[in-house]
Amino acid sequence: MKIEKNKIVFTAIILCVVLFIGSYAVIALGEEEETTIDNNQIPIPELEEGQKEYGSKLEALDDLKEERELTAPSVYPDHMVDDKGYFNPDYMEYEKQRIIDSLYNEGNIDFELGTYRKSIENMERPTSDAKEEHQTDPETITEPEANTMELGLEHQLFFASNPLENENLMTQNTDAFIYARVDGTQTVRNNYRLQMRLTRDALINGRTVWRNTPIYGFVSFKPNRTVIEIENINHNPVRLNAFDLQDGSEGIYIENSFRGEATQEIVGDVVDDINIVGVPQVSGVKRIFQRNNRSIKVTVNDNYQLILKPIL
């Protein structure tokens, strides 16, 4: 009997192993293969349930299910939530105060006497005389229109005005002595530009101009002087004249023969006053300045010291 029991146990174990191998093979080998795209065609999923067909639009509309809005119940009691849905434990007190204020504003209750006031319908209506008192004259009605017209005219005149600049105020905000020097040896003629630089910080028209700032002036000639006028510094308009640091006079000292030639030409003009037939009359003094202003060249040495002063 013992031998038969061992055979039965061994046979049962072998049977279990065979069943396990068979079930595993079915599970592993029975999986569906992945869908592949053949001939560049996208696979279309199969619908399990067919689409329901309706005979008319009315049947389709009737078959639509209405979606109801579901609101969660409030955590707080209703008497502690205000109109906006915010929790306020003192909401009832505020609501009582609001009702009392509304009654007081309506004016139907006289709190001092403890009685109700008369309604508006029972109150005496004003007579025609009282109405006439409240009516205003047409002259008083037109006053606001006249005031608006005056304001509009003043507004237009304000923007159309062209106020003059206060030159005295400009000079008050400018240093009396502004020290500068010629930047490099330069040869200039009439209306040529001369380059200079500041040797010290200066206050010009209320603005601080730092040392070594380049300054440009335009040249003109006088007898024995080269006049320099500055009209712009750092894109800000100014009115400055250059003075010689050595003699303190306006412009740079140069030697020319304007005065001598002018004297000779004046004497010649006196002689030319005698009219001679066939001889043209030409002003000699005018001819001097035209000729000399075109031909004169002035060489200004480097680091020539100048003083700039505002034009008064």
Backbone hydrogen bonds in HBPLUS format (Angstrom, degrees):
<---DONOR---> <-ACCEPTOR-->    atom                        ^
c    i                          cat <-CA-CA->   ^        H-A-AA   ^      H-
h    n   atom  resd res      DA  || num        DHA   H-A  angle D-A-AA Bond
n    s   type  num  typ     dist DA aas  dist angle  dist       angle   num
A0005-LYS N   A0001-MET O   3.13 MM   4  6.43 152.4  2.21 147.9 154.5     1
A0006-ASN N   A0002-LYS O   3.21 MM   4  6.49 156.0  2.27 147.4 153.0     2
A0007-LYS N   A0003-ILE O   3.17 MM   4  6.42 155.1  2.24 144.8 151.5     3
A0008-ILE N   A0004-GLU O   3.02 MM   4  6.27 154.4  2.09 144.4 151.2     4
A0009-VAL N   A0005-LYS O   3.01 MM   4  6.28 160.9  2.04 150.2 154.7     5
A0010-PHE N   A0006-ASN O   2.92 MM   4  6.09 165.6  1.94 151.4 155.5     6
A0011-THR N   A0007-LYS O   2.84 MM   4  5.98 159.9  1.88 148.6 154.7     7
A0012-ALA N   A0008-ILE O   2.96 MM   4  6.15 152.5  2.03 144.5 151.9     8
A0013-ILE N   A0009-VAL O   3.02 MM   4  6.30 153.6  2.09 148.6 155.3     9
A0014-ILE N   A0010-PHE O   3.02 MM   4  6.30 166.0  2.04 152.6 156.0    10
A0015-LEU N   A0011-THR O   2.96 MM   4  6.13 155.6  2.02 145.0 152.1    11
A0016-CYS N   A0012-ALA O   2.97 MM   4  6.22 154.0  2.04 145.1 151.6    12
A0017-VAL N   A0013-ILE O   3.01 MM   4  6.32 159.6  2.05 152.7 157.9    13
A0018-VAL N   A0014-ILE O   2.98 MM   4  6.22 162.6  2.01 151.4 156.0    14
A0019-LEU N   A0015-LEU O   2.97 MM   4  6.19 159.7  2.01 148.9 154.3    15
A0020-PHE N   A0016-CYS O   2.93 MM   4  6.14 155.3  1.99 148.1 154.9    16
A0021-ILE N   A0017-VAL O   2.96 MM   4  6.23 162.3  1.99 153.5 157.7    17
A0022-GLY N   A0018-VAL O   2.95 MM   4  6.14 160.0  1.99 148.7 154.7    18
A0023-SER N   A0019-LEU O   2.91 MM   4  6.11 165.1  1.94 151.3 154.9    19
A0024-TYR N   A0020-PHE O   2.99 MM   4  6.13 159.2  2.04 147.7 153.6    20
A0025-ALA N   A0021-ILE O   2.99 MM   4  6.16 155.3  2.05 146.1 152.7    21
A0026-VAL N   A0022-GLY O   3.02 MM   4  6.30 153.0  2.10 146.2 153.5    22
A0027-ILE N   A0023-SER O   2.99 MM   4  6.24 158.1  2.04 147.7 153.3    23
A0028-ALA N   A0024-TYR O   2.87 MM   4  6.00 168.9  1.88 153.8 157.0    24
A0029-LEU N   A0025-ALA O   2.90 MM   4  5.71 161.9  1.94 142.8 148.9    25
A0030-GLY N   A0026-VAL O   2.93 MM   4  5.33 125.7  2.23 127.5 138.7    26
A0041-GLN N   A0038-ASP O   3.19 MM   3  5.87 141.5  2.34 116.5 123.9    27
A0060-ALA N   A0056-SER O   3.38 MM   4  6.75 154.3  2.45 140.7 147.4    28
A0061-LEU N   A0057-LYS O   2.91 MM   4  6.20 154.9  1.97 152.3 158.9    29
A0062-ASP N   A0058-LEU O   2.94 MM   4  6.13 155.3  2.00 146.7 153.7    30
A0063-ASP N   A0059-GLU O   3.04 MM   4  6.16 136.7  2.23 137.9 148.8    31
A0064-LEU N   A0061-LEU O   3.23 MM   3  5.39 154.7  2.29 102.1 109.5    32
A0080-MET N   A0077-PRO O   3.16 MM   3  5.67 162.2  2.20 114.3 119.7    33
A0081-VAL N   A0078-ASP O   3.31 MM   3  5.44 168.9  2.32 112.1 112.7    34
A0088-ASN N   A0080-MET O   2.78 MM   8  5.35 173.2  1.78 166.9 165.8    35
A0082-ASP N   A0086-TYR O   3.08 MM   4  5.68 161.1  2.11 157.7 158.2    36
A0085-GLY N   A0082-ASP O   3.14 MM   3  5.39 159.7  2.18 107.7 113.9    37
A0091-TYR N   A0088-ASN O   3.18 MM   3  5.26 149.5  2.28 118.4 115.8    38
A0094-TYR N   A0090-ASP O   3.17 MM   4  6.48 160.9  2.20 152.7 158.0    39
A0095-GLU N   A0091-TYR O   2.89 MM   4  6.11 150.1  1.98 147.4 156.4    40
A0096-LYS N   A0092-MET O   2.96 MM   4  6.21 154.5  2.02 146.7 152.7    41
A0097-GLN N   A0093-GLU O   3.00 MM   4  6.25 161.5  2.04 148.5 153.5    42
A0098-ARG N   A0094-TYR O   2.90 MM   4  6.09 148.9  2.00 142.7 151.5    43
A0099-ILE N   A0095-GLU O   3.04 MM   4  6.29 156.2  2.10 146.6 152.0    44
A0100-ILE N   A0096-LYS O   3.02 MM   4  6.29 161.7  2.05 151.8 156.7    45
A0101-ASP N   A0097-GLN O   2.95 MM   4  6.12 158.7  2.00 146.3 152.2    46
A0102-SER N   A0098-ARG O   2.92 MM   4  6.13 151.8  2.00 145.1 152.9    47
A0103-LEU N   A0099-ILE O   3.03 MM   4  6.31 155.5  2.10 147.9 153.8    48
A0104-TYR N   A0100-ILE O   2.97 MM   4  6.21 153.3  2.05 145.8 153.7    49
A0105-ASN N   A0101-ASP O   2.87 MM   4  6.05 150.9  1.95 145.6 153.5    50
A0106-GLU N   A0102-SER O   3.03 MM   4  6.21 144.6  2.16 141.1 149.9    51
A0117-ARG N   A0108-ASN O   2.73 MM   9  5.00 161.2  1.77 128.5 135.0    52
A0110-ASP N   A0115-THR O   2.75 MM   5  5.42 169.9  1.76 171.2 174.6    53
A0114-GLY N   A0110-ASP O   2.72 MM   4  5.55 135.6  1.92 146.6 160.7    54
A0123-MET N   A0120-ILE O   3.35 MM   3  5.27 146.9  2.47  95.1 104.4    55
A0131-LYS N   A0127-THR O   3.13 MM   4  6.50 150.1  2.23 142.7 151.4    56
A0132-GLU N   A0128-SER O   2.93 MM   4  6.22 151.4  2.02 145.7 152.9    57
A0133-GLU N   A0129-ASP O   3.12 MM   4  6.45 142.1  2.27 140.7 150.5    58
A0134-HIS N   A0130-ALA O   3.25 MM   4  6.60 148.9  2.35 143.6 150.5    59
A0134-HIS N   A0131-LYS O   3.12 MM   3  5.25 120.7  2.49  96.8 110.9    60
A0135-GLN N   A0131-LYS O   3.12 MM   4  6.41 133.7  2.35 142.9 155.6    61
A0142-THR N   A0138-PRO O   3.20 MM   4  6.44 147.8  2.31 144.2 150.5    62
A0143-GLU N   A0140-THR O   3.41 MM   3  5.30 152.0  2.49  93.5 101.4    63
A0146-ALA N   A0142-THR O   3.06 MM   4  6.37 157.1  2.12 151.6 157.8    64
A0147-ASN N   A0143-GLU O   2.91 MM   4  6.18 157.4  1.96 154.9 161.7    65
A0148-THR N   A0144-PRO O   2.92 MM   4  6.18 156.3  1.98 148.3 154.1    66
A0149-MET N   A0145-GLU O   3.02 MM   4  6.30 152.2  2.10 146.1 153.6    67
A0150-GLU N   A0146-ALA O   2.95 MM   4  6.23 156.4  2.01 149.8 156.0    68
A0151-LEU N   A0147-ASN O   2.90 MM   4  6.15 160.1  1.94 150.6 156.2    69
A0152-GLY N   A0148-THR O   2.91 MM   4  6.09 155.1  1.97 144.3 151.1    70
A0153-LEU N   A0149-MET O   2.97 MM   4  6.19 154.3  2.04 145.5 152.1    71
A0154-GLU N   A0150-GLU O   2.91 MM   4  6.16 162.1  1.94 152.1 156.9    72
A0155-HIS N   A0151-LEU O   2.88 MM   4  6.04 153.9  1.94 145.2 152.9    73
A0156-GLN N   A0152-GLY O   2.97 MM   4  6.18 153.3  2.04 143.3 150.1    74
A0157-LEU N   A0153-LEU O   2.92 MM   4  6.15 160.3  1.96 151.3 156.6    75
A0158-PHE N   A0154-GLU O   2.91 MM   4  6.02 147.0  2.02 143.4 152.2    76
A0159-PHE N   A0155-HIS O   3.33 MM   4  6.61 160.5  2.37 146.2 148.8    77
A0160-ALA N   A0156-GLN O   3.04 MM   4  6.16 135.4  2.25 139.5 152.3    78
A0161-SER N   A0157-LEU O   3.07 MM   4  5.99 118.7  2.47 137.7 148.7    79
A0169-LEU N   A0166-ASN O   3.16 MM   3  5.41 124.2  2.49  99.9 112.8    80
A0170-MET N   A0166-ASN O   3.25 MM   4  6.65 148.1  2.36 143.4 152.2    81
A0171-THR N   A0167-GLU O   3.01 MM   4  6.31 158.2  2.06 151.9 156.6    82
A0172-GLN N   A0168-ASN O   2.99 MM   4  6.18 140.8  2.15 140.2 150.9    83
A0174-THR N   A0171-THR O   3.23 MM   3  5.11 156.4  2.29 109.0 108.3    84
A0206-GLY N   A0173-ASN O   2.93 MM  33  4.80 158.2  1.98 137.2 131.1    85
A0175-ASP N   A0203-LEU O   2.81 MM  28  5.53 153.0  1.88 164.4 163.6    86
A0178-ILE N   A0308-LEU O   3.04 MM 130  4.83 146.2  2.16 142.1 148.9    87
A0308-LEU N   A0178-ILE O   2.68 MM 130  4.83 172.7  1.68 149.8 152.3    88
A0199-THR N   A0179-TYR O   3.09 MM  20  5.74 168.8  2.10 127.4 130.5    89
A0180-ALA N   A0306-LEU O   3.07 MM 126  5.23 171.9  2.08 142.4 141.9    90
A0306-LEU N   A0180-ALA O   2.90 MM 126  5.23 169.1  1.91 148.7 145.5    91
A0181-ARG N   A0197-ARG O   2.88 MM  16  5.53 148.0  1.99 152.6 163.1    92
A0197-ARG N   A0181-ARG O   2.92 MM  16  5.53 151.0  2.01 153.5 162.2    93
A0182-VAL N   A0304-TYR O   3.01 MM 122  5.12 139.2  2.19 127.2 139.7    94
A0303-ASN N   A0182-VAL O   2.90 MM 121  4.87 154.1  1.97 149.1 144.7    95
A0183-ASP N   A0195-GLN O   3.08 MM  12  5.71 167.3  2.10 130.5 133.6    96
A0186-GLN N   A0300-VAL O   2.97 MM 114  5.37 155.3  2.03 150.5 156.5    97
A0300-VAL N   A0186-GLN O   2.76 MM 114  5.37 164.7  1.78 167.3 165.5    98
A0188-VAL N   A0298-VAL O   2.81 MM 110  5.42 159.5  1.85 158.5 158.3    99
A0298-VAL N   A0188-VAL O   2.95 MM 110  5.42 168.2  1.96 159.3 163.2   100
A0192-TYR N   A0189-ARG O   3.08 MM   3  5.36 152.5  2.16 132.9 129.0   101
A0191-ASN N   A0219-VAL O   2.68 MM  28  4.94 155.3  1.74 147.6 150.1   102
A0219-VAL N   A0192-TYR O   2.94 MM  27  5.48 156.8  1.99 157.2 164.7   103
A0194-LEU N   A0217-GLY O   2.74 MM  23  5.26 165.7  1.76 158.5 163.1   104
A0217-GLY N   A0194-LEU O   3.00 MM  23  5.26 164.8  2.03 149.5 154.0   105
A0196-MET N   A0215-ILE O   2.71 MM  19  4.97 160.4  1.75 162.9 163.8   106
A0215-ILE N   A0196-MET O   2.75 MM  19  4.97 166.6  1.77 136.6 137.3   107
A0198-LEU N   A0213-THR O   3.28 MM  15  5.59 149.4  2.38 135.6 143.4   108
A0212-ASN N   A0198-LEU O   2.86 MM  14  4.83 158.5  1.90 127.6 133.2   109
A0202-ALA N   A0209-VAL O   2.91 MM   7  5.29 166.4  1.93 155.0 159.5   110
A0209-VAL N   A0202-ALA O   2.73 MM   7  5.29 170.6  1.73 166.7 169.5   111
A0204-ILE N   A0207-ARG O   2.81 MM   3  5.28 162.2  1.84 162.2 158.2   112
A0207-ARG N   A0204-ILE O   2.97 MM   3  5.28 162.6  2.00 113.7 119.1   113
A0218-PHE N   A0229-GLU O   3.03 MM  11  5.52 160.4  2.07 146.3 145.4   114
A0229-GLU N   A0218-PHE O   3.16 MM  11  5.52 158.3  2.21 143.8 149.5   115
A0220-SER N   A0227-VAL O   2.93 MM   7  5.15 146.4  2.04 147.2 153.7   116
A0227-VAL N   A0220-SER O   2.74 MM   7  5.15 139.7  1.90 151.7 160.3   117
A0222-LYS N   A0225-ARG O   2.97 MM   3  5.03 166.9  1.98 149.6 147.3   118
A0225-ARG N   A0222-LYS O   3.10 MM   3  5.03 175.3  2.10 120.8 119.4   119
A0254-ILE N   A0224-ASN O   3.15 MM  30  4.84 169.8  2.16 113.5 116.0   120
A0226-THR N   A0252-ILE O   2.80 MM  26  4.92 142.7  1.94 136.5 148.5   121
A0252-ILE N   A0226-THR O   2.83 MM  26  4.92 152.3  1.90 130.2 135.1   122
A0242-ALA N   A0228-ILE O   3.08 MM  14  5.41 156.7  2.14 153.8 153.8   123
A0230-ILE N   A0240-LEU O   2.84 MM  10  5.06 166.9  1.86 146.2 150.6   124
A0240-LEU N   A0230-ILE O   3.08 MM  10  5.06 168.1  2.09 151.0 152.9   125
A0238-VAL N   A0231-GLU O   3.07 MM   7  4.94 165.6  2.09 110.7 114.6   126
A0233-ILE N   A0236-ASN O   3.00 MM   3  5.28 163.8  2.03 145.1 148.5   127
A0236-ASN N   A0233-ILE O   2.97 MM   3  5.28 145.5  2.09 108.6 119.0   128
A0311-ILE N   A0239-ARG O   3.02 MM  72  5.72 157.1  2.08 140.4 141.3   129
A0241-ASN N   A0309-LYS O   2.93 MM  68  5.52 161.2  1.97 157.4 161.4   130
A0309-LYS N   A0241-ASN O   2.96 MM  68  5.52 160.8  1.99 156.3 161.6   131
A0251-GLY N   A0242-ALA O   2.83 MM   9  5.59 167.7  1.85 143.1 145.8   132
A0243-PHE N   A0307-ILE O   2.68 MM  64  5.00 149.6  1.77 145.0 155.8   133
A0307-ILE N   A0243-PHE O   2.83 MM  64  5.00 155.9  1.88 145.7 151.9   134
A0244-ASP N   A0249-SER O   2.86 MM   5  5.66 157.4  1.91 171.8 170.2   135
A0248-GLY N   A0244-ASP O   2.76 MM   4  5.05 136.3  1.95 137.2 149.0   136
A0261-GLU N   A0257-SER O   3.08 MM   4  6.11 169.8  2.10 151.2 154.5   137
A0262-ALA N   A0258-PHE O   2.91 MM   4  5.95 148.8  2.00 143.2 152.8   138
A0263-THR N   A0259-ARG O   3.04 MM   4  6.30 148.8  2.14 143.3 150.7   139
A0264-GLN N   A0260-GLY O   3.16 MM   4  6.49 161.3  2.20 150.2 154.2   140
A0265-GLU N   A0261-GLU O   2.97 MM   4  6.15 159.2  2.02 149.0 154.8   141
A0266-ILE N   A0262-ALA O   2.93 MM   4  6.09 145.7  2.05 144.0 153.0   142
A0267-VAL N   A0263-THR O   3.15 MM   4  6.45 161.5  2.19 150.0 153.7   143
A0268-GLY N   A0264-GLN O   2.96 MM   4  6.23 152.1  2.04 142.1 150.8   144
A0269-ASP N   A0265-GLU O   2.78 MM   4  6.03 142.1  1.92 141.1 151.2   145
A0270-VAL N   A0266-ILE O   3.08 MM   4  6.43 146.3  2.19 144.8 153.1   146
A0271-VAL N   A0267-VAL O   3.18 MM   4  6.55 153.9  2.26 145.0 151.5   147
A0272-ASP N   A0268-GLY O   2.83 MM   4  6.06 148.0  1.94 142.9 153.0   148
A0273-ASP N   A0270-VAL O   3.28 MM   3  5.36 154.7  2.35  97.2 104.7   149
A0274-ILE N   A0271-VAL O   3.29 MM   3  6.21 170.6  2.30 121.4 123.6   150
A0279-VAL N   A0276-ILE O   3.24 MM   3  5.75 167.4  2.26 135.2 134.4   151
A0287-ARG N   A0283-SER O   3.33 MM   4  6.39 149.2  2.43 131.5 139.8   152
A0288-ILE N   A0284-GLY O   2.97 MM   4  6.25 142.0  2.11 146.5 156.6   153
A0289-PHE N   A0285-VAL O   3.33 MM   4  6.69 165.7  2.35 155.6 155.1   154
A0290-GLN N   A0286-LYS O   3.11 MM   4  6.29 158.1  2.16 148.5 155.0   155
A0291-ARG N   A0287-ARG O   3.02 MM   4  6.06 159.3  2.06 142.9 148.3   156
A0292-ASN N   A0288-ILE O   2.83 MM   4  5.96 172.8  1.83 161.9 164.2   157
A0293-ASN N   A0289-PHE O   2.98 MM   4  5.67 158.7  2.03 136.4 143.1   158
A0295-SER N   A0291-ARG O   3.18 MM   4  6.32 144.8  2.31 141.0 150.8   159
A0296-ILE N   A0292-ASN O   2.84 MM   4  5.55 158.3  1.89 156.9 157.8   160
